[in-house]
Amino acid sequence: MKQTKYVMSGGLAFDEERDMKRLASLAQKGWLFEKFSPMGYTLRKGEPAHLQYAIDYRKQPDRDYFAYFEEAGWTHEGSAGDSIHLFSAPEDVAPIYSDIETMVEKYRSEQRLMGKSAVVALLFTLVLWWMSQWGIGGLAEGVVSILLVFSLIALVFTGLPYLGYTFKLSKLQK
């Protein structure tokens, strides 16, 4: 029997709650979080557990950050880069975010980060699109076309999360 499996994420900016509920449901079936993977999670087979999962965003956290969660009953399961951190806890442990103000703060910082990145990607995309309209020809046109594709990909992967966090914030603030 296979000991690991990949589960695709719905996108943390769009489906964070659903992802966390799905991870909890899979943990009850013995599939426990092992690590973040491209656009999803890798799970390992283990003993079924009644866990809840939560994501927190903190750039370059220090030991005190993780100690705070540990004292509250949460176990650090893994991080994506240096800013997205997944925690698990037994179902009877209090949630990490229990009030709207802290949830707004959590999503606002991610919204700002994605917004800045999306603006940069948009500017690059517009400049490259404009350059592609010149009809440069030859190798330069090919290079500009390739860069345009990469800038469009960057725009999608920053712009859509920005919109997702903006939507979440608007729902929380109502």
C-alpha positions as CSV (number, residue, x, y, z in Angstrom):
1,M,0.0,0.0,0.0
2,K,1.2,3.5,-0.8
3,Q,2.6,5.4,2.2
4,T,2.3,8.9,0.8
5,K,-0.2,10.7,-1.4
6,Y,-0.6,14.2,-2.9
7,V,-3.7,16.3,-2.3
8,M,-4.3,19.4,-4.4
9,S,-5.0,22.7,-2.6
10,G,-8.0,24.8,-3.5
11,G,-5.7,27.8,-3.0
12,L,-5.1,29.3,0.4
13,A,-6.4,32.7,-0.7
14,F,-9.7,31.1,-1.8
15,D,-10.3,27.9,0.1
16,E,-8.2,28.0,3.2
17,E,-11.0,26.8,5.4
18,R,-12.0,24.0,3.1
19,D,-8.3,22.9,2.8
20,M,-8.0,22.8,6.6
21,K,-11.2,20.8,7.0
22,R,-10.1,18.4,4.2
23,L,-6.8,17.9,6.0
24,A,-8.6,17.2,9.3
25,S,-10.9,14.7,7.5
26,L,-8.0,12.9,5.9
27,A,-6.2,12.8,9.3
28,Q,-9.2,10.9,10.7
29,K,-8.6,8.3,7.9
30,G,-4.9,8.1,8.8
31,W,-3.5,10.5,6.2
32,L,-1.4,13.1,8.0
33,F,0.2,16.2,6.7
34,E,3.9,15.7,5.8
35,K,4.9,18.7,3.8
36,F,3.7,21.5,1.4
37,S,4.0,20.5,-2.2
38,P,3.6,22.5,-5.4
39,M,-0.1,23.6,-5.4
40,G,-1.0,21.2,-2.6
41,Y,0.1,18.9,0.2
42,T,1.9,15.6,0.6
43,L,0.4,13.3,3.2
44,R,1.8,10.2,4.8
45,K,0.0,7.2,6.1
46,G,-0.2,7.0,9.8
47,E,-2.5,6.3,12.7
48,P,-5.9,8.0,12.4
49,A,-6.1,11.2,14.4
50,H,-8.8,13.7,15.4
51,L,-6.9,16.9,14.5
52,Q,-7.7,20.4,13.4
53,Y,-5.4,22.3,11.1
54,A,-4.7,26.1,10.8
55,I,-2.6,28.3,8.6
56,D,-0.8,31.3,9.9
57,Y,1.2,33.9,7.9
58,R,4.4,35.3,9.4
59,K,7.5,36.4,7.6
60,Q,10.7,35.1,9.0
61,P,9.3,33.8,12.3
62,D,11.5,33.4,15.4
63,R,11.6,30.7,18.1
64,D,9.1,32.7,20.2
65,Y,6.6,32.6,17.4
66,F,6.5,28.8,17.3
67,A,6.8,28.6,21.1
68,Y,3.6,30.7,21.5
69,F,1.7,28.2,19.4
70,E,3.2,25.2,21.1
71,E,2.1,26.6,24.5
72,A,-1.4,27.0,23.2
73,G,-1.5,23.3,22.2
74,W,-0.6,23.7,18.5
75,T,2.1,21.7,16.7
76,H,4.1,23.2,13.8
77,E,3.7,20.8,11.0
78,G,5.6,22.6,8.3
79,S,6.1,25.8,6.4
80,A,5.9,26.9,2.8
81,G,8.8,29.3,2.3
82,D,9.4,31.5,5.3
83,S,5.9,33.0,5.5
84,I,3.2,30.3,5.4
85,H,3.0,28.0,8.5
86,L,0.7,25.0,9.1
87,F,-0.2,24.0,12.6
88,S,-2.2,21.1,13.9
89,A,-3.9,20.5,17.3
90,P,-6.3,18.1,18.9
91,E,-10.0,19.0,18.2
92,D,-10.5,20.2,21.8
93,V,-7.8,22.9,21.6
94,A,-8.9,26.5,21.1
95,P,-8.6,27.8,17.6
96,I,-5.7,30.0,16.7
97,Y,-8.0,32.8,15.4
98,S,-11.2,33.2,17.4
99,D,-12.1,36.8,16.7
100,I,-12.6,38.8,13.6
101,E,-10.0,41.5,14.4
102,T,-7.1,39.0,14.4
103,M,-8.4,37.3,11.2
104,V,-8.6,40.7,9.5
105,E,-5.0,41.4,10.5
106,K,-3.9,37.9,9.2
107,Y,-5.5,38.4,5.8
108,R,-4.7,42.1,5.4
109,S,-0.9,41.4,5.6
110,E,-1.2,38.8,2.9
111,Q,-3.4,41.1,0.8
112,R,-0.8,43.8,0.9
113,L,2.0,41.5,0.0
114,M,0.1,40.0,-2.9
115,G,-1.1,43.4,-4.0
116,K,2.4,44.8,-4.2
117,S,3.6,41.7,-6.2
118,A,0.6,41.9,-8.5
119,V,1.3,45.6,-9.3
120,V,4.9,44.8,-10.2
121,A,3.8,41.8,-12.3
122,L,1.1,43.9,-14.0
123,L,3.6,46.7,-14.9
124,F,6.1,44.1,-16.3
125,T,3.3,42.5,-18.3
126,L,2.1,45.9,-19.7
127,V,5.6,46.9,-20.7
128,L,6.4,43.6,-22.3
129,W,3.0,43.6,-24.1
130,W,3.8,47.1,-25.4
131,M,7.2,46.0,-26.5
132,S,5.7,43.0,-28.3
133,Q,3.5,45.4,-30.3
134,W,6.6,47.1,-31.8
135,G,7.1,44.2,-34.2
136,I,10.8,43.9,-33.3
137,G,11.3,40.7,-35.1
138,G,14.0,38.0,-34.8
139,L,15.4,36.8,-31.5
140,A,14.4,39.9,-29.5
141,E,10.8,39.3,-30.3
142,G,11.0,35.7,-29.2
143,V,12.7,36.7,-25.9
144,V,10.0,39.4,-25.3
145,S,7.3,36.8,-26.0
146,I,8.7,34.3,-23.6
147,L,9.1,37.0,-20.9
148,L,5.5,38.1,-21.5
149,V,4.3,34.6,-20.9
150,F,6.3,34.4,-17.6
151,S,5.0,37.8,-16.5
152,L,1.4,36.8,-17.2
153,I,1.9,33.7,-15.1
154,A,3.3,35.9,-12.3
155,L,0.4,38.2,-12.6
156,V,-2.1,35.3,-12.3
157,F,-0.3,33.8,-9.3
158,T,-0.2,37.2,-7.5
159,G,-3.3,38.9,-8.8
160,L,-5.8,36.1,-8.1
161,P,-4.7,35.6,-4.5
162,Y,-4.9,39.4,-4.0
163,L,-8.5,39.3,-5.2
164,G,-9.1,36.3,-2.9
165,Y,-7.8,38.0,0.2
166,T,-9.7,41.2,-0.7
167,F,-12.9,39.2,-1.0
168,K,-12.2,37.4,2.4
169,L,-11.6,40.8,4.0
170,S,-14.8,42.3,2.7
171,K,-16.8,39.3,4.0
172,L,-15.1,39.6,7.5
173,Q,-15.7,43.3,7.7
174,K,-19.4,43.1,7.0
